[in-house]
Amino acid sequence: MKKPELLVTPTSVTHITALIDAGADAFVIGEQRYALRLAGEFKREDVKKAIELAHAAGKKVYVSMNAIFHNEKVDELEEYVVFLKEAGADRIIFGDPAVLMAVRAVAPDMPLHWNTEMTVTNWYTCNYWGKRGAVRALAAREISLDEIVEMKENAEVEIEVQVHGMTCMFQSKRSLLGNYFEYQGKALEVENRKEQKSMFLHDKERENKYPIYEDENGTHIMSPNDMCMIDELQELIEANIDSLKIEGVLQTPEYIVEITKLYREAIDVCVEDMDRYDDMKTELYEKVKAIQPENRELDTGFFFKESVY
């Protein structure tokens, strides 16, 4: 049984050292001009430093270019890909075929990860992009564990699965969603809308608060709960899932470090001694729960339930 990669999302260059010590195997970084929903902004010098730090410790760095690009940015893509190649990035994450075309033109040997967050729902799609240069696909957050296992059994590329953190429920290039709801007088209203941090859509009927993440790519409404699979890793590991991701967007650096430590322990024990993992998984879950922000409940996402559209 192979040990899956533990993939995390650092908030800064300095954060990477702590995450290496916590047991992370690889990192997702990038800058919002080219990427969506980053835990932290990494300008070009930061990208170089991050890669140097990670490689010195034998870790990998994947740079996200998963934005949806309009015409005004496509001419920049090849130059940015060249920069990433020269900086030593291990892989590039993409969702827009424009990135694939840019990589083919200037860095054809650069491995690619196909990540649209929601459209990787079957192994045919994985293999379609695999034949076009992708070496990995990130499974959609809205599919079940059984579907993920079937995907891995048939995919010709690596499969990555998010196991912890919030997920994106809605994205718009515009920042006018709050205006719409306020104008319509709906139950959903925007709290702290004039501030850049701590913005929520508040659903009073269900007592849910949906964090709003805004970046250069528009408005992103996030899930009211955090996914947590630390006590449900056995089937994912038995299925030989290649990478397990901790999503750190809108979390503190300290929280991400502690969560990484706990998942490092969980993965190591699960691979080495499944019975011991079974004995301690409840304790691991309770440790996560103990550091969880009060306003963020834990759940298992869609792993054990069907999506309702």
Secondary structure, DSSP 8 states (H G I E B T S, - for coil): ----EEEE--SSHHHHHHHHHHT--EEEE--TTT-SS-SS---HHHHHHHHHHHHHTT-EEEEEE-S---HHHHHHHHHHHHHHHHHT-SEEEESSHHHHHHHHHH-TT--EEE--SSS--SHHHHHHHHTTTEEEEE--TTS-HHHHHHHHHH-SSEEEEEEEE--EEEEESSS-HHHHHHHHT-SEEEESTTSSSS-EEEETTTTEEEEEEEETTEEEEE-SSEEE-TTS-HHHHHTT-SEEEE--TTS-HHHHHHHHHHHHHHHHHHHH-HHHHHHHHHHHHHHHHHHS-TT--EE-TTTTS----
